[in-house]
Amino acid sequence: MDNKLKRNIQKAFEAPQPNRQEKIRFLRTLPAPRISMFRFILVQASYMRKMTLVFSVLLLLPAVIGANYISENTLWIVSAFVPILGLFAVVESTRSTIYGMSEFEMSTRFSLKSVVMARMSVLGVLDFIVLVCAIPLCYTGSGFSLLQTGLYLLVPYMMTVNISLWIIRHFQSRETVYVCMSVAALIGGANVGLHFITDIIYQNTYIVWWFIVSVLLFAGMAHEIYLAIKQTEEYTWNLSLTD
């Protein structure tokens, strides 16, 4: 076979240059089974580690036992574990970032942003249910009002979530898990220790300040969640530059 014939054959069967728009148009024509938002959230919940879900529910165990046997100290026992509840929620919802699996998650059918939002929603609802159930149990025999009891549980929880999200967002490695664990242990220990060392800040006089701190922490938590979700969009943008 002469060179001219070879060139003609090569030219006839030469693959066209890739066109991104054509690729997107072609992918849209492929049949894809639809899935409802509720089903999508259930699927994401099934991928979460069972240890996280089990621990979240087990937090109610010391609350139930304490409400029946050691009611006066139930609040402080539960408040020592509440930061760990926030820690589990943050680590589980940002697991892709911590373990460097963001690019792998982005290759799946659903966007990384949707996955992170679904996981945060599931864990947020679960933690909310646990805290709502724990507050009246801790309130029994505590000597505090229901509002005070709720604030003394919510403040350490939101503080842990705020700091942990900030750490994970700025330092993306497996070691950040241990740093966040230390933060949760420090906050839980400080909340309990301050009660026994100097309980003046837990008096009814300072309830307004506790409320203000809780509002600020809630706003900060919402902001950190927004930044964490926005960061997933930056991953998508950076990955698209490598196409």
C-alpha positions in Angstrom: 0.0 0.0 0.0 1.5 3.3 -1.1 1.8 6.4 1.1 -0.8 8.3 -0.8 -3.4 5.6 -0.2 -2.5 5.5 3.4 -3.0 9.2 3.8 -6.3 9.1 2.1 -7.6 6.3 4.3 -6.3 8.1 7.4 -8.0 11.3 6.3 -11.3 9.5 5.6 -11.4 7.9 9.0 -9.9 10.8 11.0 -11.8 11.5 14.2 -13.3 15.0 14.4 -12.0 17.5 16.9 -13.9 17.3 20.2 -16.6 19.9 20.7 -17.7 20.6 24.2 -21.1 21.9 23.2 -21.7 18.8 21.1 -20.7 16.6 24.0 -23.2 18.4 26.3 -25.9 18.2 23.7 -25.3 14.4 23.2 -25.3 13.7 27.0 -28.6 15.4 27.3 -30.2 13.1 24.8 -29.2 10.0 26.8 -32.2 8.6 28.8 -31.7 9.1 32.6 -34.2 7.9 35.1 -35.7 10.7 37.2 -35.5 10.8 40.9 -37.5 12.8 43.4 -35.8 15.1 45.9 -37.0 12.9 48.8 -35.6 9.8 47.2 -32.3 11.6 46.5 -32.0 12.6 50.2 -32.8 9.0 51.3 -30.1 7.7 49.0 -27.6 10.1 50.4 -28.6 9.2 53.9 -28.0 5.5 53.2 -24.3 6.3 52.3 -23.7 7.9 55.6 -21.8 6.0 58.2 -24.1 4.2 60.5 -21.9 5.1 63.5 -22.8 8.7 63.0 -26.5 8.0 63.0 -26.3 5.6 65.9 -24.3 8.0 68.1 -26.6 10.8 67.4 -29.6 8.8 68.7 -27.5 7.4 71.6 -27.0 10.9 72.9 -30.6 10.6 74.3 -29.6 7.7 76.5 -27.8 9.7 79.2 -30.6 12.3 79.0 -33.2 9.6 79.7 -31.2 7.9 82.4 -30.3 11.3 84.0 -33.9 12.5 83.9 -34.9 9.5 86.0 -32.0 9.1 88.4 -29.7 12.1 88.5 -32.0 14.9 87.2 -30.0 17.8 88.8 -26.9 17.0 86.8 -28.5 15.7 83.6 -28.0 19.0 81.8 -24.2 19.0 82.4 -23.8 15.4 81.5 -25.6 15.8 78.2 -23.9 19.2 77.4 -20.5 17.4 77.6 -21.6 15.2 74.7 -23.5 17.7 72.6 -20.2 19.1 71.0 -19.4 15.6 69.8 -22.9 15.5 68.1 -21.9 18.7 66.2 -18.5 17.2 65.4 -20.0 14.1 63.8 -22.4 16.1 61.7 -19.6 18.3 60.3 -17.2 15.5 59.6 -19.8 13.3 58.0 -21.2 16.1 55.7 -17.7 17.3 54.6 -16.1 13.8 54.3 -15.4 14.3 50.6 -13.3 17.4 51.4 -11.5 15.8 54.3 -10.4 12.7 52.5 -9.7 14.3 49.1 -12.6 12.6 47.4 -14.1 15.8 45.9 -13.1 15.0 42.3 -14.5 11.5 42.6 -17.8 12.8 43.9 -18.0 15.3 41.0 -17.8 12.4 38.5 -21.1 11.0 39.8 -24.5 11.7 38.4 -25.3 14.4 41.0 -23.3 17.5 41.6 -21.1 17.7 44.7 -23.0 20.7 45.8 -26.3 18.7 45.8 -24.6 15.8 47.7 -23.2 18.1 50.4 -26.5 20.0 50.8 -28.4 16.7 51.1 -26.0 15.3 53.8 -26.1 18.5 55.7 -29.9 18.6 55.6 -30.2 15.0 56.8 -27.7 15.5 59.7 -29.1 18.9 60.5 -32.7 17.5 60.8 -31.4 14.5 62.9 -29.5 16.7 65.3 -32.5 19.1 65.6 -34.7 16.2 66.6 -32.2 14.9 69.1 -31.8 18.3 70.7 -35.5 18.9 70.8 -36.0 15.6 72.6 -33.0 16.2 74.9 -34.0 19.7 76.1 -37.1 18.7 78.0 -35.3 15.7 79.5 -32.4 17.9 80.7 -34.9 20.5 82.0 -36.4 18.0 84.4 -35.0 18.8 87.8 -32.3 21.1 86.5 -33.6 24.2 88.3 -33.3 26.3 85.0 -36.0 27.5 82.7 -36.7 25.6 79.5 -35.1 28.5 77.6 -32.0 28.4 79.6 -31.7 24.6 79.2 -32.0 25.0 75.5 -29.4 27.7 75.3 -26.9 25.8 77.5 -27.2 22.9 75.0 -27.4 24.8 71.7 -24.5 27.2 72.4 -21.8 24.5 72.7 -23.3 22.6 69.8 -23.2 25.6 67.4 -19.8 26.7 68.6 -18.4 23.3 67.7 -20.0 23.4 64.3 -18.7 26.9 63.6 -15.1 26.2 64.5 -15.0 22.7 62.9 -16.4 24.0 59.6 -13.9 26.9 59.6 -11.0 24.5 60.3 -12.1 22.0 57.6 -12.7 24.7 55.1 -9.1 26.2 55.5 -7.2 23.0 56.2 -8.4 20.1 54.0 -6.7 17.0 55.3 -7.4 14.0 57.4 -5.5 15.5 60.3 -8.2 18.2 60.7 -10.5 15.5 62.1 -8.3 15.2 65.1 -8.1 19.0 65.5 -11.9 19.2 65.4 -12.1 16.4 68.0 -9.9 18.4 70.3 -12.1 21.4 69.8 -15.2 19.4 70.6 -13.7 18.0 73.7 -12.4 21.4 74.9 -15.8 23.0 74.4 -17.7 20.2 76.1 -15.2 20.1 79.0 -15.3 23.9 79.4 -19.1 24.1 79.5 -19.2 21.5 82.3 -16.1 22.8 84.1 -17.4 26.4 84.2 -20.6 25.2 85.9 -18.7 23.6 88.8 -15.9 26.2 89.0 -17.9 29.3 88.7 -21.6 29.1 87.9 -22.2 32.8 87.9 -22.5 32.9 84.1 -25.3 30.4 84.3 -27.5 32.6 86.5 -30.7 34.1 85.1 -29.1 37.5 85.0 -27.0 36.6 82.0 -29.7 34.9 80.0 -29.9 37.8 77.6 -26.1 37.4 76.8 -26.6 33.7 76.2 -29.4 34.5 73.8 -27.3 37.1 72.0 -24.4 34.7 71.7 -26.7 31.9 70.4 -28.1 34.3 67.7 -24.6 35.3 66.6 -23.5 31.6 66.6 -26.5 30.7 64.5 -25.7 33.4 62.0 -22.1 32.3 61.9 -23.1 28.7 61.4 -25.3 29.6 58.5 -22.5 31.6 57.0 -20.0 28.8 57.4 -22.4 26.3 55.8 -22.9 28.7 52.9 -19.1 29.0 52.4 -18.7 25.2 52.6 -21.3 24.7 49.9 -19.8 27.5 47.8 -16.4 25.9 48.1 -17.8 22.8 46.3 -18.6 25.1 43.3 -15.0 26.3 43.3 -13.9 22.6 43.1 -16.1 22.2 40.0 -14.7 25.3 38.4 -11.1 24.3 39.0 -11.8 20.8 37.7 -13.4 22.2 34.5 -10.1 24.1 33.8 -8.3 20.8 33.4 -10.7 19.5 30.7 
